[in-house]
Amino acid sequence: MDDIEDHDENCIIVAYFHKDIENIMEHLQKAGIDARSYYGGNSQKVNDENKGLFEDGKLRCLVAGHDVIAQGHNLQEYCSLMYV
């Protein structure tokens, strides 16, 4: 959290478990960081919307599930930092 709060760059945070994604999202929202999730706990429509916002530069942080990232999405080209 300290690293993310110290800059304005876009980032992806990858987590393995749904509960971890939910906890990370809670902390980011409490810190006032514009973040959305991209994982199996969302509907496909929500995931597509969140991914699109991130790719369009309208979202600072994307918290993604490892299983979704493993599908071959090349999201790192839309950010400066990636946390795994």
C-alpha positions in Angstrom: 0.0 0.0 0.0 2.8 2.4 0.8 4.3 2.0 -2.6 1.0 2.5 -4.4 0.1 5.6 -2.4 3.6 7.1 -3.1 2.9 7.6 -6.9 0.2 8.2 -9.4 1.2 5.5 -11.9 -1.3 2.8 -13.1 -0.8 -0.6 -11.6 -2.0 -4.2 -11.7 -2.1 -6.3 -8.5 -2.4 -10.0 -9.0 -3.7 -12.3 -6.3 -4.4 -16.0 -6.1 -7.4 -16.1 -3.9 -10.8 -14.4 -4.1 -10.7 -13.4 -0.4 -7.2 -11.7 -1.0 -8.7 -9.7 -4.0 -11.6 -8.6 -1.8 -9.3 -7.5 1.0 -6.9 -5.7 -1.4 -9.9 -3.9 -2.9 -11.1 -2.9 0.5 -7.7 -1.4 1.5 -7.4 0.5 -1.9 -10.9 2.0 -1.6 -10.2 3.1 2.0 -7.1 4.8 0.8 -9.1 6.6 -1.9 -7.3 4.8 -4.8 -9.4 4.3 -8.0 -9.4 0.5 -8.3 -11.6 -2.2 -9.7 -11.4 -6.0 -9.7 -11.0 -8.4 -12.5 -11.5 -12.0 -11.3 -13.9 -15.0 -11.2 -16.0 -13.4 -8.5 -17.3 -10.9 -11.0 -19.7 -11.5 -13.9 -18.1 -11.5 -17.3 -19.9 -8.2 -18.0 -18.3 -6.5 -15.0 -14.9 -8.0 -15.8 -15.1 -6.7 -19.4 -16.1 -3.3 -18.2 -13.3 -3.1 -15.6 -10.7 -4.4 -18.1 -11.9 -1.8 -20.7 -11.6 1.1 -18.2 -8.1 0.0 -17.3 -7.1 -0.3 -21.0 -8.5 3.1 -21.7 -6.5 4.7 -18.9 -9.7 5.6 -16.9 -8.8 3.4 -14.0 -5.6 3.6 -11.9 -5.5 0.2 -10.4 -6.7 -3.2 -11.5 -6.8 -6.0 -8.9 -6.8 -9.2 -10.9 -7.1 -12.9 -10.1 -4.2 -15.1 -11.2 -6.6 -17.4 -13.1 -7.8 -14.5 -15.2 -4.3 -13.2 -15.9 -3.2 -16.7 -16.8 -5.6 -16.7 -19.8 -3.1 -14.7 -21.7 -4.4 -11.1 -21.4 -1.6 -8.6 -22.0 -2.6 -6.0 -19.5 0.9 -5.0 -18.4 1.2 -2.8 -21.4 -1.4 -0.5 -19.8 0.5 0.1 -16.6 3.8 1.1 -15.1 3.8 -1.3 -12.1 2.7 -4.8 -11.5 2.5 -6.5 -8.1 2.3 -10.3 -7.9 
